[in-house]
Amino acid sequence: MKFFTAATILLLSSIANAVPTELEIRADPPNSPVHLKNGPAQSKSFKCGKKTYKGRDIYMAAQYGVNLASIGEVRGKGKYPHSIEHNDSKGHHLSFPADCPADKYRKEYPLKVGGVFNGGKNSKPSQERVVYYEEPGEIGTDGHPLVYYCGIMTHEGAPTGGFKLCK
């Protein structure tokens, strides 16, 4: 009987240890505004890859990326936002404006129609990215972080794993 009791306790404790613990839910970053210099009009539409984005989608993706970086967080398997320190994308030249030099402050963040990509287990980034440049500490005339709009790009029609700029 003592063996049966000990075996039951051992079995129950191993089951209790196998129950997954609660995942820590990461909160969204603060929704602080940014000054997106040279950014598109919020109501204007842009075709990139197979999707059409509004200027508002582009602003929201850049804003979300900047706010994530401000608290030292990233989202998704690709760890967005991340730097684009080169102008070559798998043999395809990417030509960005002068306000967007190729260094660690030029970043990309996935675009999403009508919202923002926030990572997660069942959330896959789109093929398109907003590219922006933000040097920490630069402030726009409106008192918000100064962010330079560099453009949008897509994997669609680019060499495997590469990007091409959208017009």
C-alpha positions as CSV (number, residue, x, y, z in Angstrom):
1,M,0.0,0.0,0.0
2,K,2.9,2.4,0.8
3,F,4.3,1.7,-2.6
4,F,1.0,2.5,-4.3
5,T,0.7,5.8,-2.3
6,A,4.3,6.8,-3.1
7,A,3.7,5.9,-6.8
8,T,0.5,8.0,-6.9
9,I,2.2,11.0,-5.3
10,L,5.1,10.7,-7.7
11,L,2.7,10.4,-10.7
12,L,0.6,13.4,-9.6
13,S,3.7,15.6,-9.0
14,S,5.1,14.8,-12.4
15,I,1.7,15.7,-14.0
16,A,1.6,19.0,-12.1
17,N,5.1,19.8,-13.3
18,A,4.1,19.1,-16.9
19,V,1.4,21.7,-16.9
20,P,2.6,24.7,-18.8
21,T,3.1,27.9,-16.9
22,E,1.3,31.1,-18.0
23,L,3.1,33.0,-20.7
24,E,4.2,36.5,-19.9
25,I,2.1,38.7,-22.2
26,R,4.1,41.5,-23.6
27,A,2.2,44.8,-23.7
28,D,2.2,46.9,-26.7
29,P,4.6,49.8,-26.6
30,P,3.3,53.3,-25.8
31,N,1.4,54.8,-28.7
32,S,3.5,58.0,-28.7
33,P,3.3,60.0,-31.9
34,V,6.3,60.5,-34.2
35,H,7.1,63.3,-36.7
36,L,7.4,61.3,-39.9
37,K,9.3,63.7,-42.2
38,N,8.5,63.4,-45.9
39,G,5.9,60.7,-45.0
40,P,3.0,60.1,-47.4
41,A,-0.4,61.7,-46.9
42,Q,-2.4,59.5,-44.5
43,S,-5.3,59.0,-47.0
44,K,-3.2,58.3,-50.1
45,S,-3.0,54.7,-51.4
46,F,0.1,52.9,-52.4
47,K,0.4,49.6,-54.2
48,C,3.3,47.5,-53.0
49,G,3.6,43.9,-54.0
50,K,0.1,42.4,-54.1
51,K,-1.3,44.7,-51.5
52,T,-2.5,48.3,-51.3
53,Y,-1.6,50.3,-48.2
54,K,-2.8,53.7,-47.1
55,G,-0.4,56.4,-45.8
56,R,-2.0,55.8,-42.4
57,D,-0.8,52.1,-42.5
58,I,2.7,53.3,-43.3
59,Y,2.7,55.9,-40.5
60,M,1.4,53.4,-38.0
61,A,4.1,50.8,-38.9
62,A,6.9,53.4,-38.5
63,Q,5.4,54.7,-35.3
64,Y,5.1,51.2,-33.8
65,G,8.6,50.3,-34.8
66,V,10.0,53.5,-33.2
67,N,8.0,53.0,-30.0
68,L,9.2,49.4,-29.7
69,A,12.8,50.4,-30.1
70,S,12.3,53.1,-27.5
71,I,11.6,50.5,-24.9
72,G,14.2,48.0,-26.2
73,E,11.7,45.5,-27.6
74,V,11.2,43.6,-30.9
75,R,8.4,41.6,-32.4
76,G,8.1,38.5,-34.4
77,K,10.5,35.8,-35.6
78,G,12.4,38.5,-37.6
79,K,12.9,40.6,-34.5
80,Y,11.4,43.8,-35.9
81,P,12.3,46.6,-36.1
82,H,15.8,45.8,-37.3
83,S,18.5,47.8,-39.1
84,I,19.1,47.8,-42.9
85,E,22.8,48.9,-43.0
86,H,23.2,48.2,-46.7
87,N,21.8,49.3,-50.1
88,D,22.2,45.9,-51.7
89,S,19.4,43.4,-51.4
90,K,20.5,40.0,-52.8
91,G,22.1,41.7,-55.8
92,H,19.3,44.3,-56.3
93,H,20.3,47.9,-55.5
94,L,18.0,49.8,-53.2
95,S,18.2,53.6,-53.7
96,F,17.0,55.5,-50.6
97,P,16.8,59.3,-50.1
98,A,19.7,61.2,-48.7
99,D,18.0,61.5,-45.3
100,C,18.2,57.7,-45.1
101,P,21.9,56.8,-45.0
102,A,23.0,53.1,-44.7
103,D,23.7,52.8,-41.0
104,K,22.3,51.3,-37.9
105,Y,19.6,53.9,-37.6
106,R,17.8,53.0,-40.8
107,K,15.2,50.4,-39.9
108,E,12.5,48.3,-41.4
109,Y,9.2,47.2,-40.0
110,P,6.4,45.0,-41.5
111,L,3.4,46.7,-43.0
112,K,-0.2,45.6,-42.3
113,V,-3.3,46.8,-43.9
114,G,-5.5,48.6,-41.4
115,G,-3.3,48.0,-38.3
116,V,0.2,47.1,-37.1
117,F,2.1,43.9,-37.0
118,N,2.7,42.9,-33.4
119,G,4.3,39.5,-33.7
120,G,2.9,36.6,-31.9
121,K,2.7,32.9,-32.6
122,N,0.1,33.0,-35.3
123,S,1.1,36.3,-36.8
124,K,3.2,36.3,-39.9
125,P,4.7,39.5,-41.2
126,S,3.6,40.7,-44.7
127,Q,5.9,40.7,-47.6
128,E,6.1,44.5,-47.4
129,R,8.1,46.8,-45.1
130,V,8.2,50.5,-44.3
131,V,11.8,51.8,-44.2
132,Y,12.5,54.7,-41.9
133,Y,15.5,56.5,-40.3
134,E,15.5,57.6,-36.7
135,E,18.6,58.8,-34.9
136,P,17.7,58.7,-31.2
137,G,17.3,62.1,-29.6
138,E,16.4,64.0,-32.7
139,I,13.1,65.9,-32.1
140,G,10.8,67.3,-34.8
141,T,9.3,70.8,-34.8
142,D,6.1,69.3,-33.1
143,G,8.2,68.0,-30.1
144,H,7.9,64.3,-31.2
145,P,10.7,62.0,-32.2
146,L,12.0,63.0,-35.7
147,V,11.7,60.0,-38.1
148,Y,12.6,60.2,-41.8
149,Y,10.4,58.3,-44.2
150,C,12.7,56.3,-46.6
151,G,10.1,54.3,-48.6
152,I,8.3,51.0,-48.7
153,M,9.7,47.8,-50.1
154,T,8.5,44.2,-50.9
155,H,9.8,40.7,-51.3
156,E,7.4,40.3,-54.2
157,G,9.3,40.1,-57.5
158,A,12.7,40.5,-55.8
159,P,15.4,37.8,-55.7
160,T,14.7,35.1,-53.0
161,G,15.1,36.7,-49.6
162,G,15.7,40.1,-51.1
163,F,13.6,43.3,-51.5
164,K,12.8,45.8,-54.2
165,L,11.5,49.3,-53.5
166,C,7.9,50.2,-54.3
167,K,7.0,53.3,-56.2
